[in-house]
Amino acid sequence: MEVVKTWRSDWRYPTTLLCIYGFFSTVKPLEPFLIPFLTGPDKNLTTEQVNSQIFPVWTYSYLSVLVPVFLLTDWLRYKPVVVFQCVMLVITTALLRWTESVSAMQAMQFFYGVVTASEVAYFSYIYSVIDVKRYRKVTSYSRSVQLLGYTIGSVLGQLLISFSLMSYHNILILTLVLTLIALFTSCALPMPQRSMFFHRKHSGAAPAVGGTAEDKVGSVGADGMFKTCPASLEEMRDEEVQRAETGYEQGESGGAESCSQVILQLWRDFQQCYSSRQLLYWSLWWAMATCGYNQTGNYVQVLWEHVQPSQNFSIYNGGVEAASNLLSAATAYGIGFTDVRWEKWGELALGGFSGLGAAALFLMTFTGNIWVCYSSYIVFKCLYMLLITIAMYQIAADLSMERYALVFGANNFGALVLQTIITSVVVDSGGLGLPIIPQFIIYSSYFSCISVVFSLRGLYSFWRGLRNKQDRTADTNESLVIEEQQL
């Protein structure tokens, strides 16, 4: 009994439970085959209905609930939102399994948007129940199990479909069982006693000193490898919890912060962070590129279905997703071992590699070969993960610990706003409602514009650096001449 009590009070207990939750909640064998499932005999929906009426709901739902869920996560102290996220995932899977109409599928996408927005609770829970010195280790664990879950889900789905071992409906039942395991695990998580804003602990200690750029890159690289959208808010909570623990903001012990105080502090930090023009340029690329990447990922299955209908071809969407996840992770991880001065060459890299990404998208759009389409998608995803890691590094290197994470969250929110605008204008049936090929022509052109803008910006920065170096050299030579004359 004493052993069990000691285990439950150890940091490994909540970490293990959270990792089990993270794994079982991300194993989704049907996800790479969602379009064939919805447009096949099981649901009998048309590609146009899925593309223009159903999928846009996720973007609108995600944007509408992101900020409220973020604040509620802190106010409720994480665990209730983790449980709530899993309940929403159960509802999403149940709607996919037992309903068929367009309105039901729209409701499914709404609930999945809530699931996505609630991920902030998963990525911030662990920092409220363990010591600061364990942050890096548990971040690695929680990230790794999610990547493992996504990859195993894709491979499992591919095997089940390719060898006709399960129907789509039975795969959904399997997914529901896995999600219920995650739900029971989330209920067993211990309840945190503090949070970042509303339930902070104050002390009179001196504030902690921010880490080095190398320390920052460790966590940044993980973000770049495994996540593209709300995960960056985990960094925000990580650092703010550290501020609370070290007494960065002093006040009454155990006092709770009001909502107005929380929002005011966030706004002040936001203004101070974006006062740097250099940071603003990098953040602009982040928001624009992430918007285009998410939009491409959301609708790429529709493109694959257009290039090669699943009724006439043994599809390999699951294998492609698994390969792209692993190769993207390896690509982003490799950035940590490169010896490149990204402050000098980074903007040129953003422009050049964005251009290659645009070329891959154009190739996907106009090819009639599904294997070329698959390969181009893998290249595009790897390029994005490479660049987002560079952008994260540059932003992190220029900010103090407690502020760089706030910028990450704001950048992702900006990307979501842009994505909502593009969805409502280009995709939604209430807007232009374009078919999939014109959509991808727009996405390809969008990345081409990003490439041109940042290539020009990079060339200008490089030229300005050379001019400054020449001016410094001229000043040095002039000083030496004056000294010689005086002698």
C-alpha angles and dihedrals in degrees: 000000000000090000091053092049091050091049092051091052093048123096090241092067099064090035092055093047092048091049091050088050092047092051100047094042092056101045098102110159094179098051097088088050099044096116095050088048096050095043095040130085092282095070104006093212121151123241089242092055092050094044101043106025110026110033096049090063091071092059093048092046094048093051095045096053102032099091096038091049090048092055094041090051090060095041094050092042101244105274097080089053091048089054090043090052091055092047089053089050090053090051091048092052092045092052090050091051103042108026132066114178127102092245091052091051089049089053088049090054091048092054091046089054088056089049091053093047090050093059087092087075092055093050095046104037097081094054091062096056105040138057121271091244089065095052097098094048097048091043088057091049096048092046094047096051091050092052089046091050094050092046096046090046091054094046093045092050091049092051094046092049098040094050094036091236094144138015120237091257093053090048088056090052089052090049090050091053091050090048091051089054087054090049093053089047092052091053089057094056113114115249114250118233097209141032139192102268117359100039104033126156114224130201138166096250122125118262119268119254116244120252127253125269088257091055090051093050091058093065094032092057091054090054092050092050103047111022141041110179132022097006093091090072087072088068090052092054093042093059097038091053088052089052090051093049094050095045097249088157113036124208143117113339111258093001118154121230121234121236092247091054090049094051092045092053091048091051093050092050090047093054093048093049096051094046086092111089093202091054089048092058093050091046090050091056090046094054095043097045095043090051091053093043094051092046091051093048092049095055104028092099089058088055092048090051089051094049094045119009111223092227089066101037141046098245123215101194092132094053091047092051092048092049093046092050094052096042091046090051091050092047094051092043090054091061088073090065099048120104099213127135096234092179085067103033101022099095092047088051090051091052097042098045091042086057090053088049090052090051090052090051092049089050091051090049099051103031121101093200115093093205091056087048092051093047093047090053091053090050091048093050093047091050092051093049090049093052098042089054091053091048092049091050094051094048093044093049092057099046137068116250098260094049107043091065092054089055091052091055093046092049092053091048089052089051090053092051090052090047091052091052093050092046094050093047104035107025110024117094087228089063127036093317092203123192118252098264095054087045093057092044086058092047091049092048089047091058090045089058090049089051094051095046096049095039089057090045090050093049090050092050091048092049091047090051091053091049092051091049091050091048091051091048091049091049091050093049091048091051091050091051091050091049091050091050091051091051 
